[in-house]
């Protein structure tokens, strides 16, 4: 009887193990990814603000 459902059970068990490992990996990487994205956005916003400030200074000097 074991030979009938054994292979299916082993396959399902391995799928569960792989899914569990993948889930743990995502949970480990997600905070670092969000932190890096937050820093990237902050740098982009700062560059944009600096660019706009330079434009205002140049516009004020010309006028």
C-alpha positions in Angstrom: 0.0 0.0 0.0 2.9 2.4 0.8 4.2 2.0 -2.8 0.9 3.6 -4.1 1.0 6.8 -2.2 4.6 7.0 -1.1 6.0 8.7 -4.2 3.2 11.3 -4.1 3.7 11.9 -0.4 7.5 12.3 -0.9 6.9 14.7 -3.8 4.4 16.8 -1.7 6.8 16.8 1.2 9.6 18.1 -0.9 7.4 20.8 -2.4 6.5 21.9 1.1 10.2 22.0 2.2 11.1 24.0 -0.9 8.2 26.4 -0.4 9.1 26.8 3.3 12.7 27.6 2.5 11.7 30.1 -0.2 9.3 31.8 2.2 12.0 32.1 4.8 14.4 33.5 2.2 11.9 36.2 1.2 11.3 37.1 4.8 15.0 37.6 5.3 15.6 39.6 2.1 12.5 41.8 2.2 13.5 44.2 5.0 16.9 44.8 3.3 15.2 45.3 -0.1 12.7 47.8 1.3 15.5 49.7 3.2 17.5 49.9 -0.1 14.5 51.1 -2.0 13.8 53.7 0.6 17.4 55.0 0.5 17.3 55.1 -3.3 14.1 57.1 -3.3 15.6 59.5 -0.7 18.7 60.1 -2.9 16.5 60.6 -6.0 14.3 63.2 -4.2 17.4 65.0 -2.8 18.9 65.2 -6.3 15.6 66.5 -7.7 15.4 69.1 -5.0 19.0 70.2 -5.6 18.4 70.4 -9.3 15.3 72.6 -8.7 17.2 74.8 -6.3 20.0 75.3 -8.9 17.4 76.3 -11.5 15.9 78.9 -9.1 19.4 80.4 -8.4 20.2 80.6 -12.1 16.8 82.2 -12.8 17.3 84.7 -10.0 20.8 85.7 -11.3 19.5 86.3 -14.8 16.6 88.5 -13.8 
